[in-house]
Structures are given as C-alpha cells and as structure tokens.
C-alpha cells in the first residue's frame, strides 16, 4: 500500500472577503523532502503555510498533513510539527533560556531532556553565550535565531519555516541552510519559504507562487529548463557575430538564440552535454572558431523572474481572449 504524502493540498482556495489569497493550489510532498516555497510579496506564501498549520481554514479544497485535517489536530499531532512564523512570538520579558524552558514544557520534554536539547539548539544557533539575556534585549537577527531554536527544540518530524534566513548576514544564512540540510539527512521534512530566491536551489524541489497561483513545482534544474526552454550555452567570439547566427539558426539542437552583447550569444539547447560538441563541430566545419563555448547555468534569480513574467503574460493573454 503506497505511503500517504506528509503534505497534501488539493484544489485549495482561500479568500479574505472578496480578495483571493490562494487560488486552486494542489501539491503533494513526501517524507524527507526539503521544499522551497518562493514567490513575490503578497503571492500567498504565508497564507499557504497558515493553512497547512491549521491556523486558517480553506475556503475551498482539501488540506491534509500526516493524512489529517490540521484544523482538527490533537496535541500529539501538533507536537510532530515545528512552525517558525514570520514575526517574533516569544516573550521579550523572559531570558533566552526561560523562553526555551517554557517551550520545552509545552511540548512535554522532561527536565533533563529539556536542558540537553536547550544547550544543543542554542549552540547550533550561536546563542548559548546569550542564554541569560532577556529576549527583548536581542537584536532582530538574534531574536530570529531564538525563534528557530524554539522551533527545533522538540525535534519535530515536519518543519514549516516562514523565511528562516530573514535578517541574517550571508555567513549565517549559509549556516542555517547547512542546519536544514542536516535535518533533511535525518529524515525530517521541511517546507521553507524564502525571499532570497537563490536559496531555493538548495532544495530538492521548488514551488513557485504568483498572485495566489502555484505556477511551478519542480526540481531546480527542471525549473531552469522550463524558464529558458532548455539548457543554456554561452558563446564568445571576437569575429562577426552574425556569421555565427546564420549557422546556429539552422541547427536542430538549438531552440533559441539571444544576442547578449556584440561578442556574446546565449543558446538554448535540449541537452548541453550533447549539444556543445555538436555546436563546435558545426562551427568548425564553417571555418568559425569561437573564443569559447561553455554551459551556462542561469542564476536562480533569473529563472524566478522569467517564470513570473511568463505567467503574467499568459494571464494577460487569457484576460484579453475572455473579453467580448
């Protein structure tokens, strides 16, 4: 019997009055996945996380986490989940240690286990030396790490992390992703929203939202190919670039060509590994010798921007077609 997915959204819509925050979203996530959830501000990311945590009810559709409706979770069910919200919700008048002691008590951790896990997670987020400080005295970035420590404390099976790297410097952001990959290696499932789009390629799958719609849910490399119509090759030459264009336009392997500079072309091809030697051989047969031809993985920021633009263009075309 196939195992039920850890997370399931089936045709989920959430409205706030006349405003639609999430529209007809469907996705399925298996145990042990690290899923990045990205999109522009106001695209529905936080609303989706709150639906999955049982904080909000869907207006339409089905939400299942561990095979259950999160609106009706028992205390034991909720103990299987760690939720990091966008805003700091711990007690600013308590010390770092007292906050975690309180959270550990809520989750039923015994005294010795609580102290052991407290030291582990505070050392992990580099706050062990600040354990006696009041939470209100911490910087915004340190408060964010304290909230992460509280999320990690009871070692849940499933993590919903809403922008965990927000307010952190680049070195700490890299460390946080190392922690997340370590959790995944231990079989945990992670659903992570981020506005640092480049971080998404550290996930094994990426869900992309725009204006409440889920417009893509694939592996990072598949999203690159989808955005650009294939793999990319960069060709640099100091000769007449149009001589190269005339030859390359006739090649079946080349899907599209973009002139990026007077001496640089970018080719979209089906498979970079197979196409690169064929491109070189074809050019050499025409006595054309480029300075270089190399595979060029596009930055994930470019992938994100292009997929969003493609989706918005389709929406505009559909709206125009619907007009009488």
Buried (B, 14 or more C-beta within 10 A) or exposed (E): EEEEBBBBBBEBBBBEEEEBBBBBBEBBBEBBBBBBBBBBEEBBBBBBBBBBBBBBEBBEBEBBBBEBEBEEBEEEBBBBBBBBBBEBEBBEEBBBBBBBBBBBEEBEBEEEBBBEBBBBBBEBBEBBEBBEBBBEEBEEBBBBBBBBBBBBBBBBBBBBBBBBBBBBEEEBBEBBBEBBBEBBEEEBBBBBBBEBBBBBBBBBBBBBBBBBBBBBBBEBEEBBBBBBEBBBBBBBBEEEBEBBEEBBEEBEBBBEBEEEEEBBBBBBBBEBEEBBEBBBEBBEEEEBEBEEBEEBBBEBEBBBBBBBEBBEEEBEEEEEEEEE
